[in-house]
């Protein structure tokens, strides 16, 4: 009887370790942390003007998982590397280009099934120079 309990506890321990390992691997393989500085990504082309990028936003956000452009999107804008104090929370149809013209970095926080899901668009001068996508279920060390 003691031998069967010992065997059952080993199987249970192995099962728990397997579940944890599978969970960690799933988190790792479903995360995205990529930066694009040449070519195209997420419906955007490096070198595009701010106006062209702004006009592409509905397609861009749909491509990264924003289900509907009518939903609110949280946006942070940066001017000369400094964050504009207030975060904008609006749906894309209510946004105007005037809000974006002076900023050189746009960060969109996407409400999705992922805990951390955002897209950062950076401009050098008036041209798109960097697109950064970050998505993780959990913030891992």
C-alpha positions as a Markdown table, in Angstrom:
| # | Residue | x | y | z |
|---|---|---|---|---|
| 1 | Unk | 0.0 | 0.0 | 0.0 |
| 2 | Unk | 2.8 | 2.4 | 0.8 |
| 3 | Unk | 4.5 | 1.6 | -2.5 |
| 4 | Unk | 1.3 | 2.5 | -4.5 |
| 5 | Unk | 1.0 | 5.9 | -2.7 |
| 6 | Unk | 4.6 | 6.7 | -3.5 |
| 7 | Unk | 4.0 | 5.9 | -7.2 |
| 8 | Unk | 0.9 | 8.0 | -7.3 |
| 9 | Unk | 2.6 | 11.0 | -5.7 |
| 10 | Unk | 5.4 | 10.7 | -8.3 |
| 11 | Unk | 2.9 | 10.7 | -11.1 |
| 12 | Unk | 1.0 | 13.7 | -9.6 |
| 13 | Unk | 4.3 | 15.6 | -9.2 |
| 14 | Unk | 5.2 | 14.8 | -12.8 |
| 15 | Unk | 1.8 | 16.0 | -14.0 |
| 16 | Unk | 2.1 | 19.3 | -12.0 |
| 17 | Unk | 5.5 | 20.0 | -13.4 |
| 18 | Unk | 4.3 | 19.2 | -17.0 |
| 19 | Unk | 1.3 | 21.6 | -16.7 |
| 20 | Unk | 3.6 | 24.4 | -15.4 |
| 21 | Unk | 6.1 | 23.8 | -18.2 |
| 22 | Unk | 3.4 | 23.7 | -20.9 |
| 23 | Unk | 2.0 | 27.0 | -19.5 |
| 24 | Unk | 5.3 | 28.7 | -19.5 |
| 25 | Unk | 6.0 | 27.6 | -23.1 |
| 26 | Unk | 2.6 | 28.8 | -24.2 |
| 27 | Unk | 3.2 | 32.2 | -22.7 |
| 28 | Unk | 6.6 | 32.4 | -24.4 |
| 29 | Unk | 5.5 | 31.3 | -27.8 |
| 30 | Unk | 2.4 | 33.5 | -28.0 |
| 31 | Unk | 4.2 | 36.7 | -27.0 |
| 32 | Unk | 5.3 | 39.3 | -29.5 |
| 33 | Unk | 8.1 | 41.8 | -29.0 |
| 34 | Unk | 9.3 | 43.1 | -32.4 |
| 35 | Unk | 10.6 | 46.3 | -33.8 |
| 36 | Unk | 10.5 | 47.1 | -37.5 |
| 37 | Unk | 12.7 | 49.9 | -38.8 |
| 38 | Unk | 12.6 | 49.1 | -42.6 |
| 39 | Unk | 10.1 | 47.6 | -44.9 |
| 40 | Unk | 6.5 | 47.1 | -43.9 |
| 41 | Unk | 4.6 | 45.8 | -40.9 |
| 42 | Unk | 1.0 | 45.8 | -39.7 |
| 43 | Unk | -0.3 | 47.6 | -42.8 |
| 44 | Unk | 2.4 | 50.4 | -42.3 |
| 45 | Unk | 5.4 | 51.2 | -44.5 |
| 46 | Unk | 8.5 | 52.8 | -43.0 |
| 47 | Unk | 9.0 | 56.2 | -44.6 |
| 48 | Unk | 5.2 | 57.0 | -44.8 |
| 49 | Unk | 4.0 | 60.4 | -43.8 |
| 50 | Unk | 2.1 | 61.1 | -40.6 |
| 51 | Unk | -1.0 | 61.8 | -42.5 |
| 52 | Unk | -0.8 | 58.5 | -44.4 |
| 53 | Unk | -0.1 | 56.6 | -41.2 |
| 54 | Unk | -3.1 | 58.3 | -39.5 |
| 55 | Unk | -5.3 | 57.4 | -42.4 |
| 56 | Unk | -4.2 | 53.7 | -42.1 |
| 57 | Unk | -4.9 | 53.5 | -38.3 |
| 58 | Unk | -8.2 | 51.6 | -38.7 |
| 59 | Unk | -6.5 | 48.9 | -40.8 |
| 60 | Unk | -3.5 | 48.8 | -38.5 |
| 61 | Unk | -5.5 | 48.3 | -35.3 |
| 62 | Unk | -7.7 | 45.7 | -36.9 |
| 63 | Unk | -4.5 | 43.8 | -38.1 |
| 64 | Unk | -3.2 | 43.7 | -34.5 |
| 65 | Unk | -6.4 | 42.5 | -32.9 |
| 66 | Unk | -8.5 | 45.6 | -32.1 |
| 67 | Unk | -11.8 | 43.9 | -32.9 |
| 68 | Unk | -13.8 | 47.0 | -34.0 |
| 69 | Unk | -12.7 | 50.6 | -34.7 |
| 70 | Unk | -15.8 | 51.8 | -32.9 |
| 71 | Unk | -14.4 | 50.6 | -29.6 |
| 72 | Unk | -12.4 | 53.0 | -27.5 |
| 73 | Unk | -8.6 | 52.9 | -27.9 |
| 74 | Unk | -6.3 | 54.3 | -25.3 |
| 75 | Unk | -3.5 | 56.4 | -26.8 |
| 76 | Unk | -0.4 | 58.1 | -25.4 |
| 77 | Unk | 1.3 | 60.8 | -27.5 |
| 78 | Unk | 4.9 | 62.0 | -27.1 |
| 79 | Unk | 6.4 | 65.3 | -28.2 |
| 80 | Unk | 10.2 | 65.5 | -28.4 |
| 81 | Unk | 10.4 | 62.2 | -26.4 |
| 82 | Unk | 8.2 | 63.5 | -23.5 |
| 83 | Unk | 4.8 | 62.0 | -22.9 |
| 84 | Unk | 1.9 | 64.4 | -23.3 |
| 85 | Unk | 0.3 | 64.5 | -19.8 |
| 86 | Unk | -3.2 | 63.1 | -20.6 |
| 87 | Unk | -4.0 | 59.8 | -22.2 |
| 88 | Unk | -6.6 | 59.9 | -25.0 |
| 89 | Unk | -9.4 | 57.4 | -24.8 |
| 90 | Unk | -11.6 | 57.7 | -27.9 |
| 91 | Unk | -12.8 | 55.6 | -30.8 |
| 92 | Unk | -10.9 | 56.0 | -34.0 |
| 93 | Unk | -13.8 | 57.6 | -35.9 |
| 94 | Unk | -13.7 | 60.5 | -33.3 |
| 95 | Unk | -10.0 | 61.1 | -33.6 |
| 96 | Unk | -8.7 | 64.1 | -35.6 |
| 97 | Unk | -5.3 | 64.4 | -37.2 |
| 98 | Unk | -4.7 | 67.7 | -35.3 |
| 99 | Unk | -4.3 | 65.7 | -32.1 |
| 100 | Unk | -1.4 | 63.8 | -33.7 |
| 101 | Unk | 0.4 | 66.3 | -35.9 |
| 102 | Unk | 2.9 | 67.6 | -33.3 |
| 103 | Unk | 3.8 | 64.3 | -31.7 |
| 104 | Unk | 6.6 | 62.1 | -32.8 |
| 105 | Unk | 5.5 | 58.9 | -31.0 |
| 106 | Unk | 2.1 | 57.3 | -30.8 |
| 107 | Unk | 1.4 | 54.4 | -28.5 |
| 108 | Unk | -1.9 | 52.5 | -28.7 |
| 109 | Unk | -3.0 | 50.3 | -25.9 |
| 110 | Unk | -5.3 | 47.6 | -27.4 |
| 111 | Unk | -8.1 | 46.2 | -25.3 |
| 112 | Unk | -8.0 | 42.5 | -26.1 |
| 113 | Unk | -7.8 | 39.1 | -24.6 |
| 114 | Unk | -4.1 | 39.7 | -23.8 |
| 115 | Unk | -3.1 | 41.5 | -20.6 |
| 116 | Unk | -0.4 | 43.6 | -22.3 |
| 117 | Unk | -1.0 | 44.5 | -25.9 |
| 118 | Unk | 0.2 | 47.7 | -27.5 |
| 119 | Unk | 1.6 | 49.2 | -30.7 |
| 120 | Unk | 4.1 | 52.1 | -30.7 |
| 121 | Unk | 4.6 | 54.1 | -33.9 |
| 122 | Unk | 7.6 | 56.5 | -34.0 |
| 123 | Unk | 8.4 | 59.3 | -36.5 |
| 124 | Unk | 11.8 | 60.8 | -37.4 |
| 125 | Unk | 10.9 | 64.2 | -38.7 |
| 126 | Unk | 7.6 | 63.8 | -40.5 |
| 127 | Unk | 8.3 | 60.2 | -41.7 |
| 128 | Unk | 7.5 | 56.9 | -40.1 |
| 129 | Unk | 10.8 | 55.3 | -38.9 |
| 130 | Unk | 9.8 | 52.7 | -36.3 |
| 131 | Unk | 6.9 | 50.3 | -35.5 |
| 132 | Unk | 7.1 | 48.4 | -32.3 |
| 133 | Unk | 4.6 | 45.7 | -31.3 |
| 134 | Unk | 4.5 | 44.3 | -27.8 |
| 135 | Unk | 2.0 | 41.6 | -26.6 |
| 136 | Unk | 2.3 | 39.4 | -23.6 |
| 137 | Unk | -0.2 | 37.5 | -21.4 |
| 138 | Unk | 1.9 | 38.2 | -18.4 |
| 139 | Unk | 4.8 | 40.4 | -17.6 |
| 140 | Unk | 7.6 | 37.9 | -17.2 |
| 141 | Unk | 11.0 | 38.7 | -15.6 |
